[in-house]
Each structure stands twice: as C-alpha cells, then as structure tokens.
Amino acid sequence: MVHQYKLNGYNLVLDTCSGGVHVVDEVAYDLIALYPDHTPEEIVQTLLETYRDRPDVTEAEIRECLADVESLVKSGQLYTPDTFSDIAGTFKERSGGVVKALCLHVAHTCNLNCSYCFASQGKYHGDRALMSFEVGKQALDFLIAHSGTRTNLEVDFFGGEPLMNWQVVKDLVAYARTQEGPHHKRFRFTLTTNGMLIDQDVIDFANREMDNVVLSLDGRKEIHDALRVDYAGNGSYDRVVPKFQELVKARGGSRYYMRGTFTHRNPDFTKDLFHMADLGFTELSMEPVVCAPGDPAALTAEDLEVVKDQYELLAREMLKRHKEGRPITFYHYMLDLTGGPCVYKRVSGCGSGTEYMAVTPWGDLYPCHQFVGEESYKLGDVWSGVTNTALREEFRSCNAYARPACADCWARLYCSGGCAANAYHASGSIRGIYEAGCELFRKRMECAIMLQAALAEEAEA
C-alpha cells in the first residue's frame, strides 16, 4: 500500500509495508499514482498530456523517472507486498508470558479535581486508596518473576496523584534497587505528577532515581486554570509552574516532558504548546481529550478540523524554531525513519494486557491504566498472577491486523492498530477503533513525516 500527500511544499510518498518515505517532484508524484493500474505507455502519454505546458517535462525524462520507480518497486521500497498479515498473530505468542512493564497506581486519590479526568478524579470510579509498601513490593516481585531473561524493566508511578503516597514511592524504589543485582535486572522509573506537592525532596529524589518525569500542564493560565482546579475550585497554574521550572532546571532540561490535554475549550492547542515553550519547557506533549461524546469537553467535528490545521501549523513552527536554534520536541512527532521501531512493535503495539499491566492499590492487575475500574477487564492480581487467561489471550491476539477497520489504513504500522482502551471506550470492543482518534493520528503522522523529511533535507544542505 502507498500513501501520497502534499504538505508544506513537499510531495511525499509513503510505502506502508517497507516503511519507505520518498520526497519526489511533481512528475514522479503523479507517475507513482498512475503506476499500479496503468501500462508504461499509458503512463507516459498521460503525463505528457498533463504537463503539455511544461517544456522541461520531456518524454525522455518521464521514461527515466518510470525506470527509477520500477527500480524502487523491484528493490522493495515502493508498492511492497504485505508479508506481515499471515504472521501478525504469532508475534506476541513468541514472548510467552514475559512481562516487562508495570504501571503502579500508588494513589487512587488526587488533590486536584480536573473536570475531564478519565480516572474520575483519581478514584477510577471506585474508592479512594493508597497502595501499601507490601502491595507495591509484591508487584515488583511479580514483575521480576515474570520478566524472563529481560534485563531492563519499566515501572511507572501513577495515580491519581502519586506524590500523595510519596514515602511508599521512595521505599519501592529503594527495594527495587536491592533486587537489581541478585536478579540481573535494571529498573527504569517514571513519575507522573500534577506538581502540587513538588518540593526539594521530590526534586532531588526524582532527578536521582527517575529516568523520566511527566509533568501535567495544560498550557496557558486561563486554559489550565479553567480545567485543572483544586476542590475549592481554584486554578493550579501559579502553584505548579514555578515548581515545574525548578525541577526541569535541576534535571538539566532533559528526561522529562510536559503533558497537556486539549479539549473543546482549546482546539487551538498550539497556543498552549508555544506558551509552555516560552516558559522554558522544550519537551512537550498535548493529547486530545478522551471522554463521552456528550461531555462539554468533547471535541466536535468542527474542532477536529481546527486541530488538524494546528498540527500543520505546529510542524511549520518547529521547523522555523529549529532553524533559529531554539528547537522544541513534540512527543507525537518523535519518529525514527531509519532505525525503528522494529516489525514486532509495528505490528503488535504497546503490549497492554500481555507485556504491560497496571496494578491497583489493592494489587489487582488490569491491561493498562485506562482499563482500571472496568471489572470485566481484571486480569488477576500480583499474588496469583494472571488468572483471567482468556482475557490475556484476547489482548495477545489484538494487533494491527486484528481490527477489520484498519485493513485499508496506510497508518496501521505507525499506530500498530491504535489504543485498545480508546477502541473499547469508543466502540465497546478492543478490536474496534476510535474514529476521531484515528483521524487525528493520521494527520499527526503526515506532519511528523514531513517534518523529518524537511530536517533531513536541511542537514544535507
């Protein structure tokens, strides 16, 4: 499958199955579109007629271009046949029961009352609770025991607000470090926080022990304070921004990212991204809200068109800032077009429910944090392991080829079939799709690929 599009003056041709990205001129762009269902002579004659007012486009040049395209096809870089569909279901089987990452819900409570919170203000539609050290220790033991020969293990401290259970976080990190040597493991920790309880102890410990820190900021003060409020209804912007700046400065400006959410209130989300950049934050992410269609925060069809334009604006601005020597990173535009991800990841996706699981304060296992509270998606617990093996197998078989709606999508090997949780909440099935999310993802990929092509061209100049 080939996907062609034009953006920011570039004519781009993507070959889905090989991952090939080709930046071409207009003649080659049109020729490639004609190639699958026209004979060589039909292609030549069609292009001669199309470019009859262009004396520089000669028959000889068209035939030379045709030969180049045929060479790309023969070398597996264009119109590459799909060789993954027959083996897609076997990829996760090869991993057996190996678990490589856990999301520890150390706090099912929060000191903010964000209106759009998918986790029901940290409670996940259940009771407020804090994870005990004993439960967390058992979760780490479970991860070690089920990690097979893997060396690097990932643990996310999540909530709610994990800083509301900070001592347990520190104690769990300390325990994990004692287990690395005996079990030949290396733990990589991530902390996600709204920033309200950041102090010098948090900064020092996080910068010493956390491989990544995710900081929740929705951008402009008026946007952030309208949505991210405390239980008295007061905005949190003025309280968290100075703390975020101090933490990021102490980290040397790396190994973090600002994570915001945009809603119906701010589909012009680039204003919020650029505001965060002006605050000194360069590692940025803004995610579309996930909520019920009737929710006041939900993005409308009109909003989606605005958002797509914003993605293009963002890509152009990132190019401009790069040339000016003040680059920013946008999480969704982080693409490696030369090295990865590997075929396994392209087909299998994030590994939720198999390689990655979430752990509640009580030790229950769920496929990921977005399924917590959905009792039918409980996998087991950290003492007995995965007991709902049928559910695990359902997730194991879910990949880019398991969703019928993905069959004709050029982006399926970039999203790996998309988010199972979003699919479930939108369609009632992890094999469904979240149509609005798919639409935005495809636009993000078009912008990200154009951005990488432009940066590569600039590097060669």
C-alpha angles and dihedrals in degrees: 000000000000127000120198128189142152122229135162092350095310126118104212130191120188123194105208102204100040095038089231117160117196126188106201143169123256096267094052090045092056093041093054090052090053096043103087099055107023132075118240091255092049089051093051094048094045093051093045088055093044092051098034090127091053109081090184091065103079132175090248092055092047091052090048090051090048090053090052091051092048088051091053090050093050092048093053098250099109132039087002114183117245109254096166103070096079094050101035092100093055099057098082091039088065091061091060111195096331115145117196105171141033132191106212113207094206092168128034090186135071140200091219129068103209110183096218097045110142088201094062094249090316097306095098089220090300139077126317111254145157122222114244122227089245093057092045092048090052089050091054091047089051091052093050092046094050099039096089113196095340114127102191116063126184125217124180120197104214143162156105084312113333094197087071085071097035100143091056090050090054093045092050092050090050091050092048091053090056089055098050098080100043092047098035092239136137118208120211113196131202126191122200115195143165088218100234094120100037112134135156092281091054092047094049095045096043092049091050100043111018117086089196137014123200114204121196113225125146097201127242116050094242091051096043094045093049092059111019102061136150123241090273089058095251120141119245102210098102092046099049106034097069090047092050091049092051093048094047092047090052089051091055092248094291143096095041140081136200110237118201135172124219122204141173086293093065116021083150085075096154088078086062094046093050090047089056089049089053088054088059099262114131103169103076143173132175118185127195112247117260111213143120115299092244094052114114089234094054119117114245127215088259090051091054091059090050091049093051090053088049092055089056091047090050093052092051092047092049090054090049093049091047091055090048092054096248104100126178129200121226113199095220093051094055101117131158105202094179108043116021171154098321124240091260092060093041091057103031103039130201098342096236112170093018115041095011129045140167123233122209124215087263094053098256117149123227130175092252141334092276092061096051109120093027097111094196088062097055108127100189134276140283093260100049097026123216108350098161092072093163090061091047089052090050089057092042090057093047111101143130090291098045095074113077091204090061095057096097098032116116091204098056094106091051095052096029089224096316134258114332092207094052089047091051095048092046101041108013092246134081086221092058126084138241098231098197090048091050091051092052093043092055090051092049091052092050090052094043093051092047089050092051091047091051093048091049090051090049091050091052094048 
